Amino acid sequence: MKITRFYLALLLPLCLLLGCSPTISTFDQAAYTQVTSLKVDALDLMDKATENYTAHESEVKTLQLNIDKAIEYDKHRPHNEITTQMWTLLNDPQGHLFGGFLVKWKKDGKCNAAYIVDKKKQISNSFNQIAELESKKIKPAQVTQ
Amino acid sequence: MAINFKNVLATLKQGIADLAGNSLKEFITEATADGQAILNDLKDDLKTWTKQLAKGDISKDDFSDLVLGQADEIKMIALKQAGLAEVAVDQFKSDVFNLIINTVVGLIP
C-alpha cells in the first residue's frame, strides 16, 4: 500500500505537469500534402508570367482560391498559429512573396524571365519552410497524452 | 520491497539532463545550418541581381522586389525555427513523461 501511494504521489503531479496541452499542433498529412501540392502549382504558374497576366487570370484565381482553402484549413487546427503566420506572409498581396508576385504580375502585365527565375527560388524556399515545419511536427501516434 | 528513493531521483535527474542536452544540441545544429545558408544565399543572390540589373535583365523594380522578398524569406525561416523550437519543447515533454513512466514502472516487481 505504501509503495502504491509512493508511485501515485510521484506520478500524479508529474503527469499533470507534463500532460498539459501541447505547445504546437501535431503533424497533419492533409496539411503537408496541400502545401507541397500548392508549391508545385505556384511555381508552374510563375513560369507563365512572361506572358500577359490577362491570359492566365482564371488560373491565378483558381490557385488563389486553393491557397485560401489551405490557409483556412491550417487556421482552424489548434496550436497552429506559426504555420498560419507563415501562410499569411507567403500570401500577403502587400508583401514580396507569392501574394506580392501575383500583384506585380497583374500591375506589370508580364514579368522579366530572369526576375521569374530569381523569384521562384524565393517562393519555392518559402513553401519549403512551411512543409519542413509540418514534417518535423510530432506524429500523432508518438504523442503520449 | 524497499525502494531506494535517492536512486530513482538520481536516475531521473541524469535521464532528463541527457534528454535536454540531446534535444538542444540537435535544435542548435539545425538552426545554425539555416542561419549559415541564409548568409551564403544573401551574398550570392545580391551579386547575381546586381549583375542582372546592370545588364538590363531585370528592372529596378524587380531588383527592389527581390531584395524585399529576401527579407520576407528570412522571416519565413525565422518563423519555421520558432515552430521547431516549440516542437522540441513538446518532444522533450513527451520524452520526460516516458522516462518517468518507464523508470517508475520498472521498479514494480
gemmi code that builds the backbone of each chain (N, CA, C; Angstrom):
import gemmi

chains = {
    "A": [
        ("MET", (0.820, -1.209, 0.000), (0.000, 0.000, 0.000), (0.862, 1.271, 0.000)),
        ("LYS", (1.947, 1.191, 0.811), (2.841, 2.348, 0.886), (3.507, 2.612, -0.457)),
        ("ILE", (3.871, 1.483, -1.144), (4.544, 1.613, -2.439), (3.598, 2.254, -3.458)),
        ("THR", (2.345, 1.785, -3.466), (1.357, 2.335, -4.392), (1.188, 3.836, -4.150)),
        ("ARG", (1.125, 4.188, -2.902), (0.980, 5.611, -2.559), (2.181, 6.409, -3.061)),
        ("PHE", (3.345, 5.778, -2.901), (4.564, 6.451, -3.346), (4.506, 6.722, -4.851)),
        ("TYR", (4.112, 5.658, -5.617), (4.021, 5.818, -7.065), (3.030, 6.906, -7.439)),
        ("LEU", (1.884, 6.862, -6.793), (0.845, 7.852, -7.109), (1.300, 9.259, -6.773)),
        ("ALA", (1.934, 9.378, -5.608), (2.388, 10.697, -5.169), (3.431, 11.261, -6.131)),
        ("LEU", (4.242, 10.361, -6.697), (5.284, 10.803, -7.620), (4.700, 11.084, -9.004)),
        ("LEU", (3.843, 10.189, -9.457), (3.337, 10.277, -10.825), (2.283, 11.355, -11.050)),
        ("LEU", (1.398, 11.485, -10.107), (0.270, 12.392, -10.325), (0.690, 13.831, -10.657)),
        ("PRO", (1.520, 14.466, -9.801), (1.893, 15.844, -10.142), (2.706, 15.928, -11.427)),
        ("LEU", (3.534, 14.916, -11.671), (4.347, 14.951, -12.886), (3.479, 14.786, -14.131)),
        ("CYS", (2.490, 13.898, -14.035), (1.581, 13.711, -15.174), (0.801, 14.983, -15.453)),
        ("LEU", (0.397, 15.640, -14.381), (-0.350, 16.888, -14.551), (0.533, 17.956, -15.188)),
        ("LEU", (1.790, 17.978, -14.733), (2.729, 18.967, -15.248), (3.031, 18.730, -16.731)),
        ("LEU", (3.313, 17.463, -17.061), (3.727, 17.140, -18.427), (2.552, 16.935, -19.370)),
        ("GLY", (1.428, 16.619, -18.804), (0.281, 16.299, -19.638), (-0.514, 17.506, -20.073)),
        ("CYS", (-0.001, 18.689, -19.805), (-0.736, 19.885, -20.214), (-0.751, 19.969, -21.742)),
        ("SER", (-1.548, 20.874, -22.271), (-1.770, 20.908, -23.715), (-0.462, 21.122, -24.481)),
        ("PRO", (-0.399, 20.601, -25.730), (0.838, 20.735, -26.488), (1.128, 22.188, -26.850)),
        ("THR", (2.391, 22.480, -27.128), (2.794, 23.839, -27.489), (2.436, 24.131, -28.945)),
        ("ILE", (2.582, 23.101, -29.777), (2.331, 23.279, -31.219), (1.548, 22.066, -31.726)),
        ("SER", (0.802, 22.273, -32.805), (-0.016, 21.180, -33.355), (0.849, 19.983, -33.768)),
        ("THR", (0.228, 18.830, -33.845), (0.945, 17.641, -34.312), (0.933, 17.621, -35.848)),
        ("PHE", (1.707, 16.710, -36.415), (1.802, 16.583, -37.877), (0.434, 16.254, -38.470)),
        ("ASP", (0.158, 16.863, -39.610), (-1.123, 16.620, -40.297), (-0.809, 16.309, -41.770)),
        ("GLN", (-1.088, 15.085, -42.175), (-0.766, 14.639, -43.539), (-1.475, 15.484, -44.596)),
        ("ALA", (-2.746, 15.844, -44.324), (-3.509, 16.630, -45.315), (-2.868, 18.005, -45.513)),
        ("ALA", (-2.435, 18.624, -44.416), (-1.810, 19.950, -44.500), (-0.494, 19.858, -45.269)),
        ("TYR", (0.272, 18.795, -45.000), (1.564, 18.607, -45.684), (1.351, 18.401, -47.185)),
        ("THR", (0.361, 17.579, -47.530), (0.063, 17.317, -48.942), (-0.359, 18.606, -49.643)),
        ("GLN", (-1.191, 19.408, -48.932), (-1.668, 20.668, -49.523), (-0.502, 21.601, -49.846)),
        ("VAL", (0.398, 21.776, -48.889), (1.471, 22.759, -49.101), (2.429, 22.310, -50.208)),
        ("THR", (2.739, 21.018, -50.264), (3.668, 20.556, -51.306), (3.007, 20.607, -52.687)),
        ("SER", (1.716, 20.312, -52.717), (0.991, 20.348, -53.982), (0.839, 21.801, -54.478)),
        ("LEU", (0.520, 22.704, -53.560), (0.356, 24.116, -53.939), (1.684, 24.733, -54.385)),
        ("LYS", (2.765, 24.255, -53.802), (4.096, 24.753, -54.210), (4.324, 24.442, -55.696)),
        ("VAL", (4.032, 23.218, -56.082), (4.220, 22.814, -57.488), (3.331, 23.669, -58.399)),
        ("ASP", (2.071, 23.844, -57.996), (1.135, 24.654, -58.801), (1.610, 26.101, -58.920)),
        ("ALA", (2.094, 26.659, -57.801), (2.526, 28.063, -57.793), (3.738, 28.261, -58.700)),
        ("LEU", (4.715, 27.367, -58.610), (5.922, 27.502, -59.432), (5.592, 27.295, -60.915)),
        ("ASP", (4.649, 26.404, -61.177), (4.223, 26.163, -62.558), (3.559, 27.415, -63.133)),
        ("LEU", (2.719, 28.043, -62.333), (2.041, 29.268, -62.787), (3.054, 30.400, -63.005)),
        ("MET", (4.044, 30.486, -62.131), (5.050, 31.553, -62.253), (5.807, 31.468, -63.580)),
        ("ASP", (6.009, 30.252, -64.066), (6.694, 30.083, -65.361), (5.943, 30.789, -66.483)),
        ("LYS", (4.649, 30.970, -66.288), (3.819, 31.569, -67.344), (3.785, 33.098, -67.271)),
        ("ALA", (4.503, 33.649, -66.281), (4.413, 35.099, -66.063), (5.197, 35.920, -67.090)),
        ("THR", (5.883, 35.247, -68.041), (6.498, 36.006, -69.153), (5.392, 36.391, -70.146)),
        ("GLU", (4.240, 35.738, -69.970), (3.089, 36.041, -70.847), (2.154, 37.015, -70.140)),
        ("ASN", (1.177, 37.529, -70.899), (0.247, 38.509, -70.336), (-0.571, 37.942, -69.175)),
        ("TYR", (-0.689, 38.737, -68.134), (-1.436, 38.319, -66.952), (-2.873, 37.961, -67.312)),
        ("THR", (-3.462, 38.769, -68.172), (-4.883, 38.572, -68.500), (-5.149, 37.187, -69.117)),
        ("ALA", (-4.137, 36.654, -69.812), (-4.301, 35.323, -70.439), (-4.341, 34.215, -69.386)),
        ("HIS", (-3.894, 34.528, -68.184), (-3.816, 33.492, -67.130), (-4.627, 33.846, -65.882)),
        ("GLU", (-5.472, 34.855, -66.026), (-6.211, 35.354, -64.859), (-7.049, 34.263, -64.180)),
        ("SER", (-7.675, 33.402, -64.989), (-8.527, 32.367, -64.376), (-7.685, 31.348, -63.610)),
        ("GLU", (-6.472, 31.034, -64.129), (-5.577, 30.105, -63.416), (-5.122, 30.724, -62.088)),
        ("VAL", (-4.857, 32.023, -62.135), (-4.438, 32.732, -60.912), (-5.556, 32.644, -59.869)),
        ("LYS", (-6.790, 32.885, -60.322), (-7.931, 32.875, -59.391), (-8.128, 31.488, -58.785)),
        ("THR", (-8.001, 30.455, -59.621), (-8.167, 29.075, -59.120), (-7.108, 28.751, -58.078)),
        ("LEU", (-5.861, 29.107, -58.386), (-4.775, 28.807, -57.453), (-4.936, 29.613, -56.154)),
        ("GLN", (-5.331, 30.879, -56.317), (-5.524, 31.719, -55.124), (-6.610, 31.138, -54.213)),
        ("LEU", (-7.656, 30.618, -54.849), (-8.746, 30.006, -54.084), (-8.243, 28.760, -53.332)),
        ("ASN", (-7.427, 27.974, -54.003), (-6.878, 26.768, -53.358), (-5.943, 27.129, -52.197)),
        ("ILE", (-5.180, 28.191, -52.368), (-4.299, 28.646, -51.277), (-5.155, 29.134, -50.105)),
        ("ASP", (-6.214, 29.878, -50.420), (-7.116, 30.375, -49.361), (-7.718, 29.206, -48.574)),
        ("LYS", (-8.051, 28.131, -49.295), (-8.632, 26.949, -48.627), (-7.597, 26.306, -47.697)),
        ("ALA", (-6.344, 26.229, -48.168), (-5.278, 25.628, -47.348), (-5.048, 26.469, -46.088)),
        ("ILE", (-5.080, 27.790, -46.249), (-4.876, 28.686, -45.095), (-6.025, 28.503, -44.100)),
        ("GLU", (-7.230, 28.418, -44.627), (-8.403, 28.254, -43.767), (-8.306, 26.934, -42.986)),
        ("TYR", (-7.860, 25.897, -43.659), (-7.693, 24.582, -43.010), (-6.689, 24.690, -41.865)),
        ("ASP", (-5.533, 25.302, -42.152), (-4.484, 25.407, -41.127), (-4.888, 26.342, -39.986)),
        ("LYS", (-5.679, 27.361, -40.324), (-6.105, 28.342, -39.314), (-6.958, 27.688, -38.224)),
        ("HIS", (-7.694, 26.661, -38.599), (-8.601, 26.035, -37.642), (-8.006, 24.825, -36.915)),
        ("ARG", (-6.725, 24.559, -37.148), (-6.067, 23.493, -36.369), (-5.580, 24.111, -35.058)),
        ("PRO", (-5.803, 23.436, -33.918), (-5.366, 24.028, -32.651), (-3.838, 24.156, -32.556)),
        ("HIS", (-3.384, 25.185, -31.895), (-1.950, 25.447, -31.660), (-1.165, 25.530, -32.975)),
        ("ASN", (-1.789, 26.115, -33.977), (-1.135, 26.152, -35.298), (-0.876, 27.586, -35.760)),
        ("GLU", (-0.663, 28.486, -34.794), (-0.524, 29.907, -35.115), (0.697, 30.199, -35.996)),
        ("ILE", (1.796, 29.482, -35.742), (3.021, 29.789, -36.501), (2.846, 29.445, -37.984)),
        ("THR", (2.271, 28.281, -38.266), (2.045, 27.906, -39.674), (1.094, 28.910, -40.340)),
        ("THR", (0.078, 29.340, -39.596), (-0.866, 30.320, -40.151), (-0.150, 31.639, -40.470)),
        ("GLN", (0.754, 32.052, -39.577), (1.524, 33.285, -39.825), (2.395, 33.137, -41.073)),
        ("MET", (2.951, 31.937, -41.258), (3.808, 31.701, -42.436), (2.991, 31.788, -43.721)),
        ("TRP", (1.804, 31.188, -43.708), (0.912, 31.263, -44.880), (0.544, 32.714, -45.177)),
        ("THR", (0.233, 33.463, -44.120), (-0.181, 34.862, -44.288), (0.927, 35.674, -44.951)),
        ("LEU", (2.163, 35.440, -44.490), (3.316, 36.153, -45.057), (3.529, 35.755, -46.524)),
        ("LEU", (3.411, 34.479, -46.812), (3.614, 33.976, -48.175), (2.559, 34.526, -49.139)),
        ("ASN", (1.349, 34.696, -48.626), (0.212, 35.059, -49.474), (-0.122, 36.559, -49.437)),
        ("ASP", (0.629, 37.331, -48.654), (0.309, 38.758, -48.457), (0.447, 39.557, -49.761)),
        ("PRO", (-0.639, 40.154, -50.265), (-0.544, 40.921, -51.512), (0.328, 42.178, -51.367)),
        ("GLN", (0.469, 42.648, -50.131), (1.337, 43.818, -49.874), (2.801, 43.389, -49.695)),
        ("GLY", (3.027, 42.096, -49.543), (4.369, 41.580, -49.276), (5.146, 41.304, -50.559)),
        ("HIS", (6.219, 40.500, -50.438), (7.104, 40.288, -51.582), (7.370, 38.810, -51.839)),
        ("LEU", (6.379, 37.990, -51.464), (6.496, 36.570, -51.797), (5.397, 36.237, -52.815)),
        ("PHE", (4.649, 35.160, -52.666), (3.727, 34.775, -53.739), (2.576, 35.774, -53.944)),
        ("GLY", (1.985, 36.221, -52.859), (0.889, 37.201, -52.971), (1.357, 38.464, -53.689)),
        ("GLY", (2.527, 38.934, -53.305), (3.104, 40.143, -53.915), (3.476, 39.915, -55.376)),
        ("PHE", (3.951, 38.707, -55.669), (4.327, 38.379, -57.056), (3.109, 38.492, -57.982)),
        ("LEU", (1.975, 37.953, -57.523), (0.759, 37.993, -58.358), (0.318, 39.435, -58.615)),
        ("VAL", (0.430, 40.277, -57.573), (0.054, 41.686, -57.724), (0.986, 42.373, -58.731)),
        ("LYS", (2.269, 42.067, -58.610), (3.260, 42.688, -59.520), (3.034, 42.232, -60.971)),
        ("TRP", (2.736, 40.959, -61.137), (2.470, 40.418, -62.484), (1.256, 41.140, -63.097)),
        ("LYS", (0.219, 41.287, -62.287), (-1.008, 41.954, -62.767), (-0.696, 43.416, -63.131)),
        ("LYS", (0.087, 44.081, -62.278), (0.408, 45.504, -62.483), (1.289, 45.697, -63.724)),
        ("ASP", (2.338, 44.821, -63.852), (3.288, 44.969, -64.966), (2.781, 44.365, -66.277)),
        ("GLY", (1.783, 43.514, -66.201), (1.282, 42.837, -67.407), (2.025, 41.543, -67.662)),
        ("LYS", (3.358, 41.641, -67.735), (4.215, 40.447, -67.847), (5.526, 40.702, -67.103)),
        ("CYS", (6.249, 39.614, -66.804), (7.477, 39.751, -65.998), (8.713, 39.332, -66.789)),
        ("ASN", (9.861, 39.880, -66.383), (11.139, 39.502, -66.997), (11.484, 38.052, -66.636)),
        ("ALA", (12.026, 37.317, -67.621), (12.349, 35.895, -67.399), (13.362, 35.712, -66.258)),
        ("ALA", (14.388, 36.578, -66.220), (15.422, 36.448, -65.172), (14.817, 36.702, -63.784)),
        ("TYR", (13.926, 37.691, -63.728), (13.253, 38.002, -62.457), (12.433, 36.791, -61.981)),
        ("ILE", (11.742, 36.145, -62.915), (10.903, 34.979, -62.554), (11.778, 33.860, -61.969)),
        ("VAL", (12.922, 33.621, -62.599), (13.827, 32.560, -62.104), (14.258, 32.873, -60.664)),
        ("ASP", (14.659, 34.135, -60.424), (15.113, 34.541, -59.072), (13.961, 34.461, -58.065)),
        ("LYS", (12.789, 34.909, -58.497), (11.633, 34.961, -57.586), (11.148, 33.551, -57.243)),
        ("LYS", (11.226, 32.672, -58.229), (10.797, 31.285, -57.992), (11.627, 30.643, -56.880)),
        ("LYS", (12.906, 30.982, -56.846), (13.792, 30.427, -55.818), (13.304, 30.852, -54.422)),
        ("GLN", (12.948, 32.150, -54.311), (12.469, 32.666, -53.009), (11.143, 32.023, -52.614)),
        ("ILE", (10.265, 31.906, -53.592), (8.923, 31.389, -53.278), (8.967, 29.880, -53.015)),
        ("SER", (9.800, 29.185, -53.775), (9.978, 27.749, -53.539), (10.511, 27.524, -52.121)),
        ("ASN", (11.513, 28.307, -51.756), (12.111, 28.171, -50.424), (11.101, 28.514, -49.317)),
        ("SER", (10.222, 29.470, -49.598), (9.225, 29.854, -48.595), (8.180, 28.746, -48.393)),
        ("PHE", (7.741, 28.146, -49.485), (6.833, 26.986, -49.354), (7.544, 25.862, -48.583)),
        ("ASN", (8.850, 25.698, -48.889), (9.621, 24.640, -48.203), (9.629, 24.835, -46.692)),
        ("GLN", (9.678, 26.094, -46.242), (9.729, 26.360, -44.791), (8.453, 25.836, -44.120)),
        ("ILE", (7.299, 26.071, -44.785), (6.031, 25.588, -44.223), (6.021, 24.058, -44.215)),
        ("ALA", (6.463, 23.463, -45.329), (6.472, 21.992, -45.427), (7.431, 21.378, -44.416)),
        ("GLU", (8.617, 21.993, -44.256), (9.617, 21.445, -43.321), (9.116, 21.496, -41.885)),
        ("LEU", (8.463, 22.611, -41.533), (7.930, 22.703, -40.162), (6.872, 21.621, -39.947)),
        ("GLU", (5.986, 21.475, -40.939), (4.918, 20.469, -40.797), (5.520, 19.069, -40.661)),
        ("SER", (6.506, 18.775, -41.492), (7.072, 17.413, -41.495), (7.819, 17.097, -40.201)),
        ("LYS", (8.278, 18.136, -39.498), (9.041, 17.878, -38.259), (8.171, 17.933, -37.007)),
        ("LYS", (6.873, 18.211, -37.200), (5.977, 18.180, -36.039), (5.838, 16.745, -35.551)),
        ("ILE", (5.523, 16.602, -34.283), (5.409, 15.263, -33.707), (4.229, 14.539, -34.355)),
        ("LYS", (4.451, 13.278, -34.736), (3.382, 12.491, -35.341), (2.354, 12.141, -34.260)),
        ("PRO", (1.065, 12.184, -34.591), (0.032, 11.927, -33.569), (0.256, 10.610, -32.808)),
        ("ALA", (0.777, 9.598, -33.494), (0.999, 8.293, -32.846), (2.084, 8.363, -31.774)),
        ("GLN", (2.960, 9.384, -31.871), (4.068, 9.499, -30.909), (3.677, 10.279, -29.665)),
        ("VAL", (2.490, 10.893, -29.703), (2.066, 11.701, -28.561), (1.641, 10.765, -27.435)),
        ("THR", (2.240, 10.996, -26.259), (1.974, 10.097, -25.135), (0.643, 10.392, -24.469)),
        ("GLN", (0.179, 11.640, -24.625), (-1.054, 12.001, -23.915), (-2.262, 11.637, -24.736)),
    ],
    "B": [
        ("MET", (8.884, -4.664, -0.442), (10.018, -4.263, -1.269), (10.453, -2.842, -0.905)),
        ("ALA", (11.760, -2.688, -0.662), (12.260, -1.369, -0.284), (12.637, -0.589, -1.533)),
        ("ILE", (12.209, 0.655, -1.555), (12.517, 1.468, -2.729), (13.605, 2.473, -2.361)),
        ("ASN", (14.628, 2.502, -3.209), (15.691, 3.468, -2.959), (15.302, 4.773, -3.655)),
        ("PHE", (14.646, 5.602, -2.894), (14.110, 6.855, -3.428), (15.211, 7.733, -4.030)),
        ("LYS", (16.372, 7.736, -3.372), (17.503, 8.551, -3.854), (17.960, 8.090, -5.234)),
        ("ASN", (18.030, 6.745, -5.411), (18.472, 6.199, -6.696), (17.487, 6.525, -7.819)),
        ("VAL", (16.187, 6.450, -7.502), (15.147, 6.752, -8.505), (15.308, 8.195, -8.978)),
        ("LEU", (15.448, 9.082, -8.019), (15.568, 10.503, -8.381), (16.860, 10.774, -9.148)),
        ("ALA", (17.933, 10.114, -8.744), (19.222, 10.305, -9.431), (19.135, 9.812, -10.870)),
        ("THR", (18.465, 8.656, -11.072), (18.301, 8.106, -12.430), (17.491, 9.072, -13.294)),
        ("LEU", (16.401, 9.568, -12.709), (15.539, 10.503, -13.457), (16.295, 11.796, -13.785)),
        ("LYS", (17.046, 12.280, -12.811), (17.777, 13.536, -12.988), (18.772, 13.403, -14.143)),
        ("GLN", (19.514, 12.294, -14.149), (20.511, 12.075, -15.209), (19.812, 11.903, -16.558)),
        ("GLY", (18.714, 11.138, -16.559), (17.973, 10.897, -17.793), (17.426, 12.186, -18.379)),
        ("ILE", (16.887, 13.038, -17.536), (16.321, 14.315, -18.003), (17.445, 15.230, -18.522)),
        ("ALA", (18.579, 15.220, -17.842), (19.718, 16.043, -18.294), (20.191, 15.573, -19.670)),
        ("ASP", (20.251, 14.249, -19.871), (20.666, 13.711, -21.176), (19.677, 14.104, -22.272)),
        ("LEU", (18.392, 13.979, -21.955), (17.350, 14.330, -22.932), (17.453, 15.799, -23.330)),
        ("ALA", (17.626, 16.660, -22.312), (17.705, 18.105, -22.572), (18.913, 18.416, -23.447)),
        ("GLY", (20.052, 17.799, -23.116), (21.287, 18.026, -23.877), (21.127, 17.613, -25.324)),
        ("ASN", (20.557, 16.422, -25.547), (20.410, 15.920, -26.914), (19.436, 16.765, -27.737)),
        ("SER", (18.289, 17.114, -27.122), (17.276, 17.900, -27.847), (17.845, 19.249, -28.253)),
        ("LEU", (18.517, 19.896, -27.296), (19.061, 21.230, -27.544), (20.151, 21.199, -28.600)),
        ("LYS", (21.008, 20.175, -28.526), (22.129, 20.055, -29.459), (21.614, 19.945, -30.898)),
        ("GLU", (20.595, 19.096, -31.084), (20.032, 18.884, -32.415), (19.405, 20.174, -32.953)),
        ("PHE", (18.668, 20.867, -32.057), (17.994, 22.100, -32.470), (19.016, 23.169, -32.864)),
        ("ILE", (20.078, 23.320, -32.037), (21.091, 24.345, -32.307), (21.823, 24.042, -33.619)),
        ("THR", (22.117, 22.773, -33.871), (22.813, 22.393, -35.111), (21.971, 22.787, -36.328)),
        ("GLU", (20.663, 22.491, -36.274), (19.785, 22.800, -37.415), (19.629, 24.306, -37.610)),
        ("ALA", (19.456, 25.023, -36.485), (19.267, 26.481, -36.574), (20.529, 27.153, -37.119)),
        ("THR", (21.689, 26.669, -36.704), (22.951, 27.237, -37.182), (23.104, 26.992, -38.680)),
        ("ALA", (22.763, 25.787, -39.135), (22.865, 25.464, -40.565), (21.943, 26.369, -41.378)),
        ("ASP", (20.743, 26.614, -40.865), (19.791, 27.505, -41.541), (20.359, 28.924, -41.633)),
        ("GLY", (20.924, 29.396, -40.527), (21.494, 30.750, -40.476), (22.639, 30.907, -41.459)),
        ("GLN", (23.486, 29.886, -41.522), (24.633, 29.909, -42.433), (24.158, 29.925, -43.878)),
        ("ALA", (23.118, 29.132, -44.168), (22.568, 29.069, -45.531), (21.990, 30.424, -45.942)),
        ("ILE", (21.349, 31.116, -44.988), (20.778, 32.449, -45.288), (21.906, 33.398, -45.710)),
        ("LEU", (22.986, 33.409, -44.922), (24.107, 34.313, -45.201), (24.708, 34.036, -46.577)),
        ("ASN", (24.931, 32.753, -46.884), (25.515, 32.392, -48.185), (24.609, 32.804, -49.333)),
        ("ASP", (23.312, 32.515, -49.174), (22.339, 32.856, -50.218), (22.286, 34.366, -50.440)),
        ("LEU", (22.244, 35.093, -49.325), (22.137, 36.555, -49.388), (23.287, 37.146, -50.195)),
        ("LYS", (24.489, 36.676, -49.905), (25.701, 37.174, -50.571), (25.653, 36.845, -52.070)),
        ("ASP", (25.373, 35.591, -52.398), (25.358, 35.155, -53.800), (24.233, 35.823, -54.588)),
        ("ASP", (23.042, 35.893, -53.970), (21.892, 36.465, -54.674), (22.100, 37.947, -54.970)),
        ("LEU", (22.625, 38.673, -54.003), (22.849, 40.107, -54.223), (23.808, 40.346, -55.396)),
        ("LYS", (24.837, 39.524, -55.476), (25.802, 39.625, -56.597), (25.087, 39.369, -57.918)),
        ("THR", (24.294, 38.287, -57.946), (23.578, 37.902, -59.179), (22.621, 39.005, -59.606)),
        ("TRP", (21.818, 39.511, -58.654), (20.812, 40.527, -59.000), (21.461, 41.824, -59.481)),
        ("THR", (22.598, 42.191, -58.848), (23.287, 43.419, -59.254), (23.774, 43.290, -60.694)),
        ("LYS", (24.330, 42.123, -61.023), (24.796, 41.886, -62.404), (23.622, 41.918, -63.369)),
        ("GLN", (22.511, 41.281, -62.993), (21.329, 41.236, -63.865), (20.761, 42.642, -64.083)),
        ("LEU", (20.799, 43.449, -63.022), (20.299, 44.833, -63.133), (21.184, 45.631, -64.083)),
        ("ALA", (22.510, 45.459, -63.947), (23.454, 46.180, -64.801), (23.280, 45.783, -66.271)),
        ("LYS", (22.986, 44.507, -66.505), (22.814, 44.008, -67.885), (21.428, 44.319, -68.456)),
        ("GLY", (20.519, 44.767, -67.605), (19.159, 45.061, -68.064), (18.248, 43.836, -68.100)),
        ("ASP", (18.713, 42.733, -67.499), (17.873, 41.521, -67.472), (16.695, 41.683, -66.506)),
        ("ILE", (16.903, 42.488, -65.480), (15.806, 42.795, -64.538), (15.711, 44.311, -64.375)),
        ("SER", (14.525, 44.792, -64.009), (14.331, 46.239, -63.820), (14.684, 46.638, -62.377)),
        ("LYS", (14.710, 47.944, -62.131), (14.963, 48.437, -60.765), (13.876, 47.943, -59.822)),
        ("ASP", (12.659, 47.928, -60.352), (11.514, 47.471, -59.553), (11.659, 45.975, -59.212)),
        ("ASP", (12.135, 45.193, -60.197), (12.384, 43.760, -59.957), (13.438, 43.602, -58.864)),
        ("PHE", (14.513, 44.381, -58.995), (15.630, 44.301, -58.042), (15.143, 44.596, -56.623)),
        ("SER", (14.384, 45.686, -56.530), (13.861, 46.094, -55.217), (12.940, 45.006, -54.640)),
        ("ASP", (12.097, 44.439, -55.500), (11.182, 43.371, -55.056), (11.951, 42.135, -54.585)),
        ("LEU", (13.041, 41.831, -55.269), (13.847, 40.657, -54.886), (14.517, 40.876, -53.527)),
        ("VAL", (15.028, 42.085, -53.311), (15.682, 42.382, -52.022), (14.649, 42.290, -50.892)),
        ("LEU", (13.468, 42.881, -51.123), (12.418, 42.826, -50.088), (11.894, 41.396, -49.914)),
        ("GLY", (11.884, 40.646, -51.019), (11.477, 39.237, -50.953), (12.455, 38.425, -50.105)),
        ("GLN", (13.738, 38.792, -50.207), (14.759, 38.115, -49.389), (14.470, 38.327, -47.894)),
        ("ALA", (14.056, 39.560, -47.580), (13.731, 39.867, -46.170), (12.526, 39.037, -45.707)),
        ("ASP", (11.522, 38.915, -46.573), (10.342, 38.106, -46.227), (10.712, 36.623, -46.083)),
        ("GLU", (11.631, 36.187, -46.937), (12.076, 34.790, -46.878), (12.779, 34.522, -45.537)),
        ("ILE", (13.572, 35.493, -45.093), (14.261, 35.348, -43.797), (13.223, 35.271, -42.662)),
        ("LYS", (12.141, 36.054, -42.794), (11.065, 35.994, -41.776), (10.441, 34.600, -41.767)),
        ("MET", (10.271, 34.017, -42.958), (9.699, 32.660, -43.051), (10.602, 31.656, -42.324)),
        ("ILE", (11.910, 31.799, -42.534), (12.865, 30.873, -41.900), (12.832, 31.062, -40.379)),
        ("ALA", (12.727, 32.322, -39.954), (12.681, 32.604, -38.510), (11.416, 32.004, -37.889)),
        ("LEU", (10.298, 32.112, -38.618), (9.042, 31.524, -38.114), (9.164, 30.008, -38.029)),
        ("LYS", (9.784, 29.406, -39.046), (9.963, 27.942, -39.010), (10.808, 27.556, -37.801)),
        ("GLN", (11.881, 28.313, -37.551), (12.739, 27.998, -36.400), (11.969, 28.135, -35.084)),
        ("ALA", (11.098, 29.152, -35.018), (10.277, 29.324, -33.806), (9.363, 28.106, -33.635)),
        ("GLY", (8.809, 27.641, -34.748), (7.952, 26.453, -34.707), (8.731, 25.219, -34.295)),
        ("LEU", (9.944, 25.077, -34.831), (10.770, 23.907, -34.497), (11.162, 23.915, -33.019)),
        ("ALA", (11.329, 25.128, -32.465), (11.647, 25.226, -31.027), (10.466, 24.694, -30.217)),
        ("GLU", (9.252, 25.019, -30.669), (8.048, 24.522, -29.972), (7.929, 23.002, -30.111)),
        ("VAL", (8.282, 22.499, -31.292), (8.261, 21.040, -31.497), (9.254, 20.379, -30.528)),
        ("ALA", (10.435, 21.000, -30.389), (11.465, 20.446, -29.495), (10.972, 20.426, -28.045)),
        ("VAL", (10.248, 21.470, -27.649), (9.694, 21.530, -26.286), (8.700, 20.383, -26.075)),
        ("ASP", (7.811, 20.192, -27.053), (6.809, 19.122, -26.942), (7.469, 17.741, -26.936)),
        ("GLN", (8.498, 17.595, -27.771), (9.199, 16.305, -27.832), (9.881, 16.022, -26.486)),
        ("PHE", (10.477, 17.085, -25.926), (11.164, 16.946, -24.635), (10.169, 16.547, -23.539)),
        ("LYS", (9.010, 17.214, -23.519), (7.973, 16.894, -22.520), (7.537, 15.426, -22.650)),
        ("SER", (7.337, 15.017, -23.906), (6.900, 13.649, -24.161), (7.972, 12.642, -23.724)),
        ("ASP", (9.239, 12.963, -24.020), (10.342, 12.064, -23.655), (10.496, 11.974, -22.134)),
        ("VAL", (10.347, 13.119, -21.452), (10.461, 13.123, -19.988), (9.334, 12.286, -19.383)),
        ("PHE", (8.143, 12.457, -19.928), (6.987, 11.691, -19.452), (7.260, 10.191, -19.584)),
        ("ASN", (7.760, 9.788, -20.758), (8.060, 8.365, -20.989), (9.156, 7.865, -20.058)),
        ("LEU", (10.160, 8.706, -19.837), (11.273, 8.325, -18.960), (10.771, 8.057, -17.543)),
        ("ILE", (9.910, 8.962, -17.059), (9.387, 8.806, -15.699), (8.541, 7.538, -15.592)),
        ("ILE", (7.657, 7.379, -16.552), (6.786, 6.198, -16.527), (7.624, 4.919, -16.554)),
        ("ASN", (8.566, 4.858, -17.509), (9.375, 3.627, -17.643), (10.235, 3.374, -16.419)),
        ("THR", (10.804, 4.444, -15.844), (11.669, 4.284, -14.672), (10.857, 3.784, -13.482)),
        ("VAL", (9.717, 4.425, -13.237), (8.922, 4.066, -12.056), (8.252, 2.708, -12.241)),
        ("VAL", (7.709, 2.485, -13.426), (7.049, 1.194, -13.672), (8.071, 0.053, -13.587)),
        ("GLY", (9.310, 0.339, -13.987), (10.372, -0.654, -13.937), (10.684, -1.099, -12.511)),
        ("LEU", (10.285, -0.315, -11.530), (10.546, -0.661, -10.123), (9.524, -1.630, -9.572)),
        ("ILE", (8.377, -1.706, -10.279), (7.307, -2.568, -9.787), (7.663, -4.033, -10.076)),
        ("PRO", (7.717, -4.841, -9.051), (8.114, -6.249, -9.255), (7.055, -7.027, -10.062)),
    ],
}
model = gemmi.Model(1)
for chain_id, residues in chains.items():
    chain = gemmi.Chain(chain_id)
    for i, (resn, *xyz) in enumerate(residues, 1):
        res = gemmi.Residue()
        res.name, res.seqid = resn, gemmi.SeqId(i, " ")
        for name, pos in zip(("N", "CA", "C"), xyz):
            atom = gemmi.Atom()
            atom.name, atom.element = name, gemmi.Element(name[0])
            atom.pos, atom.b_iso = gemmi.Position(*pos), 0.0
            res.add_atom(atom)
        chain.add_residue(res)
    model.add_chain(chain)
structure = gemmi.Structure()
structure.add_model(model)
structure.setup_entities()
